[in-house]
Amino acid sequence: MNTITKTAILFIAQGGYAGRFPFAPGTVGTLAAVLIYLVMMRLSPAVYLALCILLFLVGTWASDRAEALLGSKDSPSIVIDEVVGFLLAMFMLPPAWVFVVAGFFLFRVFDIIKPYPLDNLQNIRGGLGIMLDDIGAAVYTNVVLQVVAAVLNRQ
């Protein structure tokens, strides 16, 4: 594998190098995702979801290869899973700061504590295993925030 390919793999897997932050790289990766979300939030739901799916596929590929390059299973510097997870957590939510902030914190909580069955998803090997627990945390976050949005909309 040439140097350009290795660099591209690590750039993607490490969320534009956000994952190289010396402490709390997952949180920094999620903060990077907030910036990406602020650009994407005005897209149509179909385009937004298509980009999320594309990022999931590319992120799965890159994180799988990054594990080998870094010599570590699910290295903390691999944060593309946090990026894609946060973007999916925010899917079809009202584009308001309260939801962005709540989404950030809820996603981080679900990603860190990994409530059942998310804890089992980490047993899947390679890039897919890296990505799936964060996708699960995104689903949990999105469901909670959709309920909150529905309740607020009724008032």
C-alpha positions as CSV (number, residue, x, y, z in Angstrom):
1,M,0.0,0.0,0.0
2,N,1.5,3.4,-1.0
3,T,1.9,6.4,1.3
4,I,-1.0,8.4,-0.3
5,T,-3.4,5.5,0.2
6,K,-2.3,5.1,3.9
7,T,-2.6,8.8,4.5
8,A,-6.1,8.9,2.9
9,I,-7.3,5.9,5.0
10,L,-6.1,7.4,8.3
11,F,-7.5,10.8,7.4
12,I,-10.9,9.3,6.8
13,A,-10.8,6.9,9.8
14,Q,-9.5,9.5,12.1
15,G,-12.3,12.0,11.1
16,G,-10.0,14.5,9.4
17,Y,-7.4,13.8,12.1
18,A,-9.8,14.8,14.9
19,G,-9.1,11.4,16.4
20,R,-5.5,12.3,17.0
21,F,-6.5,14.7,19.7
22,P,-4.5,13.6,22.9
23,F,-7.5,13.1,25.1
24,A,-11.2,12.3,24.5
25,P,-10.7,11.7,20.8
26,G,-14.3,10.3,20.5
27,T,-15.7,13.5,21.9
28,V,-13.5,15.6,19.6
29,G,-14.6,13.4,16.6
30,T,-18.3,14.1,17.6
31,L,-17.5,17.8,17.8
32,A,-16.1,17.6,14.3
33,A,-19.4,15.9,13.3
34,V,-21.3,18.8,14.7
35,L,-19.5,21.1,12.3
36,I,-20.3,18.7,9.4
37,Y,-24.0,18.6,10.6
38,L,-24.2,22.4,10.5
39,V,-23.3,22.2,6.8
40,M,-25.6,19.2,6.0
41,M,-28.7,20.1,8.1
42,R,-30.4,22.1,5.4
43,L,-30.1,19.3,2.8
44,S,-33.2,17.3,1.8
45,P,-33.8,14.2,3.9
46,A,-33.0,12.0,0.9
47,V,-29.7,13.7,0.2
48,Y,-28.8,13.8,3.9
49,L,-29.5,10.1,4.3
50,A,-27.6,9.2,1.1
51,L,-24.5,11.1,2.3
52,C,-24.8,9.3,5.7
53,I,-24.9,5.9,3.9
54,L,-22.0,6.8,1.8
55,L,-20.0,8.0,4.8
56,F,-20.9,4.7,6.6
57,L,-19.7,2.6,3.7
58,V,-16.4,4.6,3.3
59,G,-16.0,4.7,7.1
60,T,-16.4,1.0,7.4
61,W,-13.8,0.4,4.7
62,A,-11.4,3.0,6.1
63,S,-11.7,1.9,9.7
64,D,-11.2,-1.7,8.8
65,R,-7.9,-0.8,7.0
66,A,-6.9,1.7,9.7
67,E,-7.0,-1.1,12.4
68,A,-4.3,-2.9,10.4
69,L,-2.2,0.3,9.9
70,L,-2.5,1.3,13.5
71,G,-1.9,-2.3,14.8
72,S,-4.8,-1.9,17.2
73,K,-8.4,-3.3,17.4
74,D,-10.8,-0.3,17.4
75,S,-8.1,2.2,18.1
76,P,-9.4,5.3,20.0
77,S,-8.0,7.4,17.2
78,I,-10.6,5.9,14.8
79,V,-13.5,8.4,15.1
80,I,-15.3,8.1,11.8
81,D,-17.8,6.0,13.7
82,E,-18.6,9.0,15.9
83,V,-18.9,11.2,12.9
84,V,-21.4,9.0,11.1
85,G,-23.1,8.2,14.3
86,F,-23.8,11.8,15.2
87,L,-24.9,12.6,11.7
88,L,-27.4,9.8,11.9
89,A,-28.5,10.7,15.4
90,M,-29.5,14.1,14.0
91,F,-31.5,12.8,11.0
92,M,-34.8,14.6,10.5
93,L,-34.6,16.5,13.7
94,P,-35.5,20.2,13.9
95,P,-32.4,22.2,13.0
96,A,-32.3,24.1,16.3
97,W,-29.4,24.5,18.7
98,V,-31.2,22.8,21.6
99,F,-31.4,19.6,19.5
100,V,-27.8,19.9,18.4
101,V,-26.6,20.2,22.0
102,A,-28.9,17.5,23.3
103,G,-28.0,15.3,20.4
104,F,-24.3,15.7,21.1
105,F,-24.6,14.8,24.8
106,L,-27.1,12.0,24.4
107,F,-25.1,10.4,21.6
108,R,-21.9,10.6,23.7
109,V,-23.7,9.0,26.7
110,F,-25.2,6.2,24.6
111,D,-21.8,5.6,22.8
112,I,-19.9,5.5,26.1
113,I,-22.3,3.3,28.2
114,K,-23.3,1.1,25.2
115,P,-26.7,-0.1,26.6
116,Y,-27.9,-3.5,25.5
117,P,-27.6,-4.7,22.8
118,L,-25.0,-2.1,21.7
119,D,-22.4,-3.7,23.9
120,N,-22.6,-6.9,21.8
121,L,-22.0,-5.1,18.5
122,Q,-18.4,-4.4,19.5
123,N,-17.7,-8.2,19.2
124,I,-18.1,-7.9,15.4
125,R,-14.7,-7.8,13.9
126,G,-13.2,-5.1,11.7
127,G,-14.7,-1.9,10.3
128,L,-18.3,-3.1,10.6
129,G,-17.9,-3.7,14.3
130,I,-16.3,-0.3,14.8
131,M,-19.2,1.4,13.1
132,L,-22.2,-0.5,14.3
133,D,-22.2,0.3,18.0
134,D,-22.2,4.0,17.1
135,I,-25.0,3.5,14.6
136,G,-26.9,1.9,17.5
137,A,-26.1,4.9,19.7
138,A,-27.4,7.1,16.9
139,V,-30.7,5.2,16.7
140,Y,-31.2,5.5,20.5
141,T,-30.4,9.2,20.4
142,N,-32.6,9.9,17.4
143,V,-35.6,8.0,19.0
144,V,-35.3,10.0,22.2
145,L,-35.0,13.3,20.4
146,Q,-37.9,12.5,18.0
147,V,-40.1,11.9,21.0
148,V,-39.0,15.2,22.6
149,A,-39.6,17.0,19.3
150,A,-43.1,15.5,19.0
151,V,-43.9,16.5,22.6
152,L,-42.7,20.0,22.1
153,N,-44.6,20.3,18.8
154,R,-47.9,19.4,20.6
155,Q,-47.5,22.3,23.1
